Amino acid sequence: MPPPPGKPPNMQQMLQQVQKMQQDMLAAQEQLKHEEVEGSAGGGMVTVKITGDLEVKSVTIDPQAIDPEDADVLADMIVAATNQALKAAQELAASRMGGVAGGLDLGSLGGLGLPGF
């Protein structure tokens, strides 16, 4: 709840909230390193697993997808699967980080004209 009009925000309380948010964000970022998502293409012929902090962990290619006469199709499937995995990892990170920042009460800072508040 914002302070009454004319009363300055409680800076100590705001600093504590920011510090807690920073700790929560660091914990969420650490957790993302251990969570994996995957993307696939070609009906599952190519699968890419990636961590929540965007590190590619594995690429699995069904041997039937390997056609020496048509390497471009395989390359396209790898790109599509990787992009799908990256999107899933970004969505995972956004959901984790969005929950962290959601509890921050900036009080009357919104009236200071600061960008983003």
ROSE-4610 file (N, C-alpha, C; in Angstrom, 1 decimal, always signed):
// ROSE-4610
residu = [M/M/M/P/P/P/P/P/P/P/P/P/P/P/P/G/G/G/K/K/K/P/P/P/P/P/P/N/N/N/M/M/M/Q/Q/Q/Q/Q/Q/M/M/M/L/L/L/Q/Q/Q/Q/Q/Q/V/V/V/Q/Q/Q/K/K/K/M/M/M/Q/Q/Q/Q/Q/Q/D/D/D/M/M/M/L/L/L/A/A/A/A/A/A/Q/Q/Q/E/E/E/Q/Q/Q/L/L/L/K/K/K/H/H/H/E/E/E/E/E/E/V/V/V/E/E/E/G/G/G/S/S/S/A/A/A/G/G/G/G/G/G/G/G/G/M/M/M/V/V/V/T/T/T/V/V/V/K/K/K/I/I/I/T/T/T/G/G/G/D/D/D/L/L/L/E/E/E/V/V/V/K/K/K/S/S/S/V/V/V/T/T/T/I/I/I/D/D/D/P/P/P/Q/Q/Q/A/A/A/I/I/I/D/D/D/P/P/P/E/E/E/D/D/D/A/A/A/D/D/D/V/V/V/L/L/L/A/A/A/D/D/D/M/M/M/I/I/I/V/V/V/A/A/A/A/A/A/T/T/T/N/N/N/Q/Q/Q/A/A/A/L/L/L/K/K/K/A/A/A/A/A/A/Q/Q/Q/E/E/E/L/L/L/A/A/A/A/A/A/S/S/S/R/R/R/M/M/M/G/G/G/G/G/G/V/V/V/A/A/A/G/G/G/G/G/G/L/L/L/D/D/D/L/L/L/G/G/G/S/S/S/L/L/L/G/G/G/G/G/G/L/L/L/G/G/G/L/L/L/P/P/P/G/G/G/F/F/F]
num = [1/1/1/2/2/2/3/3/3/4/4/4/5/5/5/6/6/6/7/7/7/8/8/8/9/9/9/10/10/10/11/11/11/12/12/12/13/13/13/14/14/14/15/15/15/16/16/16/17/17/17/18/18/18/19/19/19/20/20/20/21/21/21/22/22/22/23/23/23/24/24/24/25/25/25/26/26/26/27/27/27/28/28/28/29/29/29/30/30/30/31/31/31/32/32/32/33/33/33/34/34/34/35/35/35/36/36/36/37/37/37/38/38/38/39/39/39/40/40/40/41/41/41/42/42/42/43/43/43/44/44/44/45/45/45/46/46/46/47/47/47/48/48/48/49/49/49/50/50/50/51/51/51/52/52/52/53/53/53/54/54/54/55/55/55/56/56/56/57/57/57/58/58/58/59/59/59/60/60/60/61/61/61/62/62/62/63/63/63/64/64/64/65/65/65/66/66/66/67/67/67/68/68/68/69/69/69/70/70/70/71/71/71/72/72/72/73/73/73/74/74/74/75/75/75/76/76/76/77/77/77/78/78/78/79/79/79/80/80/80/81/81/81/82/82/82/83/83/83/84/84/84/85/85/85/86/86/86/87/87/87/88/88/88/89/89/89/90/90/90/91/91/91/92/92/92/93/93/93/94/94/94/95/95/95/96/96/96/97/97/97/98/98/98/99/99/99/100/100/100/101/101/101/102/102/102/103/103/103/104/104/104/105/105/105/106/106/106/107/107/107/108/108/108/109/109/109/110/110/110/111/111/111/112/112/112/113/113/113/114/114/114/115/115/115/116/116/116/117/117/117]
x = [+0.9/+0.0/+0.9/+0.7/+1.5/+1.3/+2.3/+2.1/+1.1/+0.5/-0.5/+0.1/-0.7/-0.1/+0.7/+1.8/+2.6/+3.6/+3.4/+4.4/+5.4/+6.7/+7.7/+7.7/+8.1/+8.1/+9.1/+8.9/+9.8/+11.0/+12.1/+13.3/+13.9/+13.9/+14.5/+13.7/+12.4/+11.5/+11.7/+11.8/+12.0/+13.3/+14.4/+15.7/+15.7/+15.0/+14.8/+14.1/+13.1/+12.3/+13.2/+14.0/+14.9/+16.0/+16.5/+17.5/+16.9/+15.7/+15.1/+14.8/+14.4/+14.1/+15.4/+16.5/+17.8/+18.2/+18.0/+18.3/+17.4/+16.1/+15.2/+15.5/+16.0/+16.3/+17.6/+18.6/+19.8/+19.4/+18.5/+18.1/+17.3/+16.5/+15.7/+16.7/+17.7/+18.7/+19.5/+19.8/+20.6/+19.7/+18.4/+17.5/+17.3/+17.3/+17.2/+18.3/+19.5/+20.6/+20.4/+19.5/+19.2/+17.9/+17.2/+16.0/+16.2/+15.6/+15.8/+14.4/+14.5/+13.3/+13.9/+12.9/+13.4/+12.5/+13.1/+12.4/+12.7/+11.7/+11.9/+11.4/+11.9/+11.4/+11.4/+10.7/+10.7/+9.9/+8.9/+8.1/+9.0/+9.9/+10.7/+12.0/+12.3/+13.5/+14.8/+14.6/+15.7/+15.1/+15.9/+15.5/+16.7/+16.4/+17.4/+17.0/+17.9/+17.6/+18.5/+17.9/+18.6/+18.2/+19.1/+18.8/+18.0/+17.5/+16.7/+17.6/+19.0/+19.9/+20.5/+19.9/+20.2/+21.5/+21.8/+23.0/+22.4/+22.9/+22.5/+23.1/+22.3/+22.8/+22.9/+22.0/+22.1/+21.4/+21.8/+21.1/+21.0/+19.8/+19.6/+19.0/+19.6/+19.2/+18.9/+17.7/+17.3/+18.1/+18.7/+19.5/+18.7/+17.4/+16.6/+16.7/+17.0/+17.0/+18.3/+19.3/+20.6/+20.6/+20.5/+20.5/+21.6/+22.7/+23.9/+23.5/+22.4/+22.0/+21.3/+20.8/+19.9/+20.3/+21.5/+22.0/+21.3/+20.8/+20.1/+18.8/+18.1/+16.9/+17.2/+18.3/+18.7/+19.1/+19.9/+20.3/+19.1/+18.1/+16.9/+16.2/+16.1/+15.5/+16.2/+17.5/+18.3/+18.1/+18.1/+17.8/+16.4/+15.4/+14.0/+13.9/+14.5/+14.4/+15.2/+16.3/+17.0/+16.2/+15.7/+14.8/+13.6/+13.0/+11.9/+12.3/+13.5/+14.0/+14.4/+15.0/+15.3/+14.1/+13.0/+11.8/+11.2/+11.2/+10.7/+11.5/+12.9/+13.7/+13.5/+13.3/+13.0/+11.7/+10.7/+9.4/+9.5/+10.3/+10.5/+11.2/+12.2/+12.9/+12.0/+11.2/+10.3/+9.2/+8.8/+7.8/+8.4/+9.7/+10.4/+10.7/+11.2/+11.7/+10.5/+9.4/+8.2/+7.6/+7.7/+7.1/+8.0/+9.3/+10.2/+9.9/+9.7/+9.6/+8.1/+7.2/+5.8/+5.5/+6.2/+5.9/+6.5/+7.2/+7.9/+6.9/+6.8/+5.9/+6.8/+6.7/+7.5/+6.8/+5.7/+5.0/+4.8/+5.2/+4.9/+6.0/+7.0/+8.0/+7.3/+6.2/+5.5/+5.2/+5.1/+4.8/+6.0/+7.2/+8.4/+8.8/+8.0/+8.3/+9.4/+9.8/+10.9/+10.5/+11.3/+10.8/+10.6/+9.6/+9.3/+8.6/+8.3/+7.6/+6.3]
y = [-1.2/+0.0/+1.2/+2.2/+3.4/+4.2/+5.0/+5.9/+7.0/+7.6/+8.7/+9.8/+10.6/+11.7/+12.7/+13.2/+14.1/+13.4/+12.1/+11.3/+10.6/+10.8/+10.2/+8.7/+7.9/+6.4/+6.0/+4.9/+4.3/+3.7/+4.5/+4.0/+2.7/+2.6/+1.4/+0.1/+0.3/-0.8/-1.1/-0.1/-0.3/-1.0/-0.6/-1.2/-2.6/-3.0/-4.4/-5.2/-4.6/-5.3/-5.5/-4.5/-4.6/-5.7/-5.7/-6.7/-8.1/-8.3/-9.6/-10.0/-9.0/-9.3/-9.8/-9.1/-9.5/-10.9/-11.2/-12.6/-13.6/-13.3/-14.2/-14.4/-13.3/-13.4/-14.3/-14.1/-14.9/-16.4/-16.7/-18.1/-18.6/-17.8/-18.2/-18.5/-17.6/-17.8/-19.1/-19.4/-20.6/-21.8/-21.7/-22.8/-23.1/-22.0/-22.2/-23.0/-22.9/-23.7/-25.2/-25.6/-27.1/-27.5/-26.6/-27.0/-27.1/-28.2/-28.4/-28.3/-27.8/-27.8/-28.4/-28.7/-29.2/-28.7/-28.8/-28.4/-29.6/-29.7/-30.8/-30.3/-31.0/-30.7/-32.0/-32.0/-33.1/-34.3/-34.0/-35.0/-35.8/-35.1/-35.7/-36.3/-36.1/-36.6/-35.9/-34.6/-33.9/-33.3/-33.5/-33.0/-32.2/-31.0/-30.2/-30.0/-30.3/-30.0/-28.8/-27.9/-26.7/-26.4/-25.8/-25.4/-24.1/-23.8/-22.5/-21.3/-21.5/-20.4/-20.4/-21.1/-21.1/-21.8/-22.9/-23.7/-25.0/-25.2/-26.4/-27.6/-28.6/-29.8/-31.0/-31.1/-32.2/-32.0/-32.6/-32.6/-34.1/-34.6/-35.9/-36.0/-36.8/-36.9/-38.3/-38.5/-39.9/-40.2/-41.4/-41.8/-41.7/-41.8/-41.7/-40.3/-39.3/-37.9/-37.6/-38.5/-38.2/-38.7/-37.8/-38.1/-37.3/-38.0/-37.2/-36.4/-36.8/-36.1/-34.8/-34.7/-33.5/-33.0/-32.6/-32.1/-30.8/-30.1/-28.8/-29.1/-30.1/-30.4/-30.7/-31.5/-31.8/-30.5/-29.7/-28.4/-27.6/-27.5/-26.8/-27.3/-28.6/-29.2/-28.9/-28.9/-28.6/-27.1/-26.2/-24.8/-24.7/-25.3/-25.2/-25.8/-26.9/-27.5/-26.6/-26.1/-25.2/-24.0/-23.3/-22.1/-22.4/-23.6/-24.0/-24.2/-24.8/-25.0/-23.6/-22.8/-21.4/-20.7/-20.7/-20.0/-20.6/-21.9/-22.6/-22.2/-22.1/-21.7/-20.2/-19.4/-18.0/-17.8/-18.6/-18.5/-19.0/-20.1/-20.6/-19.5/-18.9/-17.8/-16.7/-16.3/-15.2/-15.5/-16.7/-17.1/-17.1/-17.6/-17.6/-16.2/-15.4/-14.0/-13.1/-13.3/-12.5/-12.7/-13.9/-14.1/-13.4/-13.3/-12.6/-11.2/-10.5/-9.0/-8.6/-9.5/-9.2/-8.7/-9.0/-8.6/-7.3/-6.6/-5.4/-4.2/-3.6/-2.5/-1.2/-0.5/+0.7/+2.0/+1.8/+2.9/+4.1/+5.2/+6.4/+6.8/+5.8/+6.1/+6.3/+5.7/+5.8/+7.3/+8.1/+9.5/+10.4/+9.7/+10.5/+10.7/+10.0/+10.2/+9.4/+8.3/+7.5/+6.6/+6.4/+5.4/+4.0/+3.4/+2.0/+1.9/+3.0/+3.0/+3.7]
z = [+0.0/+0.0/+0.0/-0.9/-0.9/+0.3/+0.7/+1.8/+1.5/+2.6/+2.3/+1.6/+0.9/+0.1/+1.0/+0.6/+1.3/+2.2/+2.5/+3.3/+2.4/+2.7/+1.8/+2.0/+1.0/+1.1/+2.2/+2.8/+3.7/+3.0/+2.9/+2.1/+2.6/+4.0/+4.5/+4.1/+4.2/+3.7/+2.2/+1.4/+0.0/-0.3/+0.4/+0.2/+0.6/+1.7/+2.1/+1.0/+0.4/-0.6/-1.8/-2.2/-3.3/-3.1/-1.9/-1.5/-1.6/-1.1/-1.1/-2.6/-3.4/-4.8/-5.5/-5.2/-5.8/-5.4/-4.1/-3.6/-4.3/-4.4/-5.1/-6.6/-7.2/-8.6/-8.8/-7.9/-8.0/-7.8/-6.9/-6.6/-7.8/-8.4/-9.6/-10.8/-11.0/-12.0/-11.8/-10.6/-10.3/-10.6/-10.2/-10.5/-12.0/-12.8/-14.2/-14.8/-14.2/-14.7/-14.7/-13.8/-13.6/-14.2/-14.8/-15.5/-17.0/-17.6/-19.0/-19.7/-20.9/-21.8/-23.1/-24.0/-25.3/-26.4/-27.6/-28.8/-29.8/-30.7/-31.7/-33.1/-34.1/-35.5/-36.2/-37.4/-38.2/-37.6/-36.8/-36.2/-35.1/-34.5/-33.5/-34.0/-35.3/-35.9/-35.3/-34.9/-34.3/-33.0/-31.9/-30.6/-30.0/-29.4/-28.8/-27.4/-26.4/-25.0/-24.6/-23.8/-23.4/-22.0/-21.2/-19.9/-19.8/-18.7/-18.5/-18.7/-18.5/-18.7/-20.1/-21.0/-22.4/-22.8/-22.1/-22.5/-23.2/-24.4/-25.1/-24.4/-24.0/-23.3/-24.3/-25.3/-26.2/-27.5/-28.5/-29.8/-30.2/-30.4/-30.8/-32.2/-33.0/-34.4/-34.8/-35.2/-35.6/-36.9/-36.9/-38.1/-39.4/-39.4/-40.6/-41.2/-40.3/-40.7/-41.5/-41.4/-42.0/-43.5/-44.4/-45.8/-46.4/-46.8/-47.3/-48.6/-49.3/-50.5/-50.1/-48.9/-48.5/-47.1/-46.9/-45.6/-45.2/-46.2/-45.9/-45.0/-45.3/-44.6/-43.1/-42.9/-41.5/-40.8/-41.5/-40.9/-40.5/-41.4/-41.1/-39.9/-39.7/-38.6/-37.3/-37.4/-36.2/-35.8/-36.7/-36.4/-35.8/-36.4/-36.0/-34.5/-34.3/-32.9/-31.9/-32.3/-31.4/-31.1/-32.1/-31.9/-31.0/-31.2/-30.3/-28.9/-28.7/-27.3/-26.7/-27.4/-26.9/-26.5/-27.3/-26.9/-25.7/-25.5/-24.3/-23.1/-23.3/-22.1/-21.8/-22.7/-22.4/-21.7/-22.1/-21.5/-20.0/-19.8/-18.5/-17.6/-18.2/-17.4/-17.1/-18.1/-17.8/-16.8/-16.7/-15.7/-14.3/-14.2/-12.9/-12.5/-13.4/-13.0/-12.8/-13.5/-13.3/-12.0/-11.4/-10.1/-9.0/-9.3/-8.3/-8.2/-9.3/-9.3/-9.0/-9.1/-8.9/-7.5/-6.4/-5.1/-4.6/-5.5/-5.1/-5.0/-3.8/-3.6/-3.7/-4.7/-4.9/-4.3/-3.7/-3.0/-3.9/-3.4/-4.2/-5.2/-5.4/-6.5/-7.8/-8.0/-9.3/-9.6/-8.6/-8.8/-9.1/-9.1/-9.3/-10.8/-11.6/-13.1/-13.5/-12.8/-13.2/-14.3/-15.4/-16.4/-15.9/-16.3/-15.9/-14.6/-13.9/-12.6/-12.7]
